[in-house]
Amino acid sequence: QVTVPWKEGLHLHPAASLAKKIGVLHATVCFKIGRRRADARNVMSVLILAASMGTMLDVEAKGDDEQFAIEAVEQLFRADAEAPMPKIAPGLLAAERSDRST
């Protein structure tokens, strides 16, 4: 689970930034609030959740790097609301995956 840290909630700017950063992952990532589910790579899907500051989101990932994807999403949500969101670079993803397999 992650908590929405942004004062304005999960509005357009953080939703777009999350979708872009999560898009480089191999796993499919979804956010859930109760029975509502959003594809984390789809900005409109995330916006429809209407998650305000403090809302708890369940994070689900399926695919090759699902555990890494969950950890990366948790890191993005831990970022200070006023600071730029951390970058997830595809090269770093490959390096971290290979480190974990050894």
N, C-alpha and C positions, 0 to 999 in steps of 0.2 A: 504494500500500500504506500501511496505517496499523498502528501497534503499540498493543496494548491497554495503557494506562498505569495502570489502576486496580489497586491492591494486591490486591483480592479478585477481580480479573478482570472480565469482562463479565457481571456479575451483574444482578439484577433492577433496581436503581436506575439504573445507567447505561444499561442496555438500554431501560428505559421512557423515560428522558429523551431518549436518541438517537431512539427511534421517534417521539416527540412532535415533536421539532425537525425531523427529516428529513421528517415528514409534511407540512410546509408547502411542500416543494419540488415542482416540477412533474415532475421526472424520477423514474423508478423507480430506487431504490438497492438494491443487493444487496451483501452481504459474502460472501466465499468463503474457505474454508480447504481447500486441496486440492480434492477433488471435492464437498465439502459447501457448500451455498449457503443463505443466509438473506435473506429480504426484510427490509430494515432498518426498515420501518414496522411490522413484526409482532414484538412483544416475545417471544412464545414461539419464533418462528423464530430470533431472535437468541440466545436462551438455549440452544437446542438445540446451538448451535455449541460451547458449553462452553469458550469462549476464556479462558485464564488470562492473568495479567499477562505481558507480553512476547510474546504471540502476534501474529504478523503476519497481518493480514487483507487480502485483495485487495478493492478497492472498485470496483464497476461501476455505472455510471449510464446510463440510456437515457431520452431525452425532450428537451423543449425547452431545459432549462437544465442539461444533463448535465455540462458542464465546471464550471459554478458549483457544482453539487451535490457533485461530487468535492472541490472546494476547500473547501466548507463542512464536509464530513465530516472532511477532514484537519484543519481548524481545531478541530473538536470534540474530536478525539482528541489534539491537541497541548495541550489545556487541562490544567493541573495537576490531578492526581488528587484533591487535597484542596480545590481551588477549585471553586466552582459552574461548571457547564458554560456556555459562552457561549450567548446566545440568538440564534436566527435568526428575525427578525421578517419577516412577509410583505411589509411596506412596504419594508424594506431590500432584500429580494430583487428587487422590481420596480425599485427605484432602481438597484441594481447592474447589473441586466440592461440597463436603458436606457442606462446609462453605457457599457457595453461595446459597444452597438450603434452608438454614434456615433463 
